[in-house]
């Protein structure tokens, strides 16, 4: 069965830890009776409540334009809605949402077209869902295929951004690692933009392996919801804080790496294997961006998701989703009641592996180790050179073992083995092997 793999924005990011009223909607008090005000409020918010029960994770089922048109007469009312009810994605909502996607979304191969001169696994196709989310709408309207010129759509660069960024990721894997088929032989590179109104996420959607008529693909929402009662300022909730997913090369590379890892390993996305899945997507996505910008280890910011944050939040302390250099320091936003929970040492790791949050919290240990390896290399080194080759070689080694599960300690051991193999080939030196060993020791991993 097809399934959505690895949403980029995890649920726990906007689960407040402080007073929920700090994120409540506040507008001017209407000059009408309490009964009238309450009735208007119930009407205006009925679509939110229905969405939270029956629709999707986003909890908002219509665009702001429709809200304004439908409820213009009550825009002056004052409400304070607890964030837990209206804004925070709950596990039940997420589970229901993922199950719906798994059972209904299918990207048919017949809707694609490829130039005869380019191998299918190197060919790109970009579709536009035109803000739909319904299963029968997939994959949307085919807007651009491999070799076709850029679209001229003023004010909407999403199709061209998706096409260009998928091409950069393709070239990165081909030129740096010799991988000419990221998703496997005969599997094209498919991107789908404008999923739903203001949907604040992106994910890799794997195909049903029993369905030869379907293909996997990248699916992008737009995010950055705005509040019609506050001069269309970004809302302080899960959707309003994040956007520009397809406009971020790092995110496109992150999600395509999930596809590569799945095609190579069928690696599980739960517990420590899930942390490894996310770690690989983070570091290879970051390597791709640094490669494209030709940045050294010292030049790069080592932040993940810094270009996804709505402009109004840039002045708050913390402005990225994750820091590879210093896990746990990416954000600390008192106004929203959230703080980066990632850890960078085995002694601090989240013990309850059944909690999905642990996937994103514990991956910081591996992210920090990779940064330490990259930092230990010679001055002006590039992350995709020696460190990247070690990690990619380890990925192939794990594939050879045929394992769909891998814990942090196991991955650390495999990277050391990979480094020693590269030493034999004289690709790296003894100091580089020692850098890998030292990095894992610094984050508290006892090597096997």
Helices and strands as residue ranges (DSSP letters): E 3-5, G 11-14, G 20-23, H 34-54, H 64-71, G 72-74, H 83-86, H 91-104, G 109-111, G 120-122, E 124-128, G 135-137, E 141-145, H 158-177, E 189-193, E 202-206, E 217-220, E 226-227, G 228-230, E 233-234, H 238-241, H 249-265, H 271-293, E 303-304, G 306-308, G 311-313, E 322-323, E 332-333, E 338-339, G 346-348, H 357-376, H 386-401, H 408-424, H 430-442
